[in-house]
Amino acid sequence: MTLKQIAIRNLLRRKGKAALILCGLALGIGTVISVITYADAVTGDIKHKLEKYGANILVVPRTESLSLNYGGINMGGISFEMQELYEADLARVHQIKNARNIAAMGPVVLGAVKVNDRPVMLAGVDFEEARILKPWWQVNGRPPAADGLLAGAEAARVLELQAGARINIQGHPMTIQGVLKPTGSQDDQLLFASLPAAQRVLDKPGRVSMVEVAALCTACPIEDMVRQISEALPGAKVMAIQQVVQGRMETLMQFKKFSFGVSVIVILIGSLVVLVTMTGSVRERKEEIGVFRAIGFRKQHVMRIILIEATLISMCAGLIGYVAGMGATKLAFYFFSGNPSMALPWNLPLAAAAMGLALAVGLAASIYPALAAAHMDPNDALRAL
């Protein structure tokens, strides 16, 4: 009979002890898998929702300015040596080290025009990028074509514009093809055209007034992104909207820290369950171990029997814990998440990690009982028979 067969028969003979170790370890692994999976899924969902805030980095032309403010009275300011931004220079931004963290980059050209003898701000934007930068936009109509306009809600009301209306802006006939629903922002006051059309109307070929950047910076400091963009565009002033970025980073870090903290505590509890139960099992098998030693089993053979038992139980606990953890995560989504239909795919690397973690914990907690069994005096064990 091999050592493996002895270990299997012992587990079958002592089903209660084996079940207790299995349940304790599986519960620990399942809790760890559930906490980590839930935290990762919710973190991804939060990151997706936070991206709806739009741009978090703003690039504007660099200017030297003096503020005219004294005693709480603001009289404006004086700007000089203003450096313009050119659309062609923006390609350098896609070559920075953290270019993969840029979700969208939307150049904007701004200028004042007159419609129906009333002044209004015209903004030229890239409407494809605007879908990411301004996901809160809701349009009555359709996005403008080459000679089309999109009117903000307030601008459309004041100028008495509606979808389909034809207007003339500085000698350029254009059509209102859509009206924005109220956003509660400055967008309500503007007219929007495609970037080339606005540059043509404002006589600013190839130039932009500002650039909005949506940076996915969960894996990099936002300061690095700002510095890299500043180096790529030396004639620009790059600013981060710190409130959005810092809030995003802090939220994600809190989720991660919480999940890892709970995981460590649960693993410690699971290892204690294995240690106590295996130690008790070894003491109950004192006579059996004495017989093994008396018939020629060496200390390493006794240790291997104990460790094989721990290995078999740990592998089963890892598999059961992974399945139970994924099921618990599904239930957690249903009861605690605002998105109960959130997708939760089976993760083979995570399953392998669960098996490895269960094996490591089970073997580590079984070393002391195995050593105690191996160093047991066979004479004392045989006298107890």
Order of alpha helices (4+ residues) and beta strands (2+ residues): alpha-alpha-beta-beta-beta-beta-beta-beta-alpha-beta-beta-alpha-beta-beta-beta-alpha-beta-beta-alpha-beta-alpha-alpha-alpha-alpha-alpha
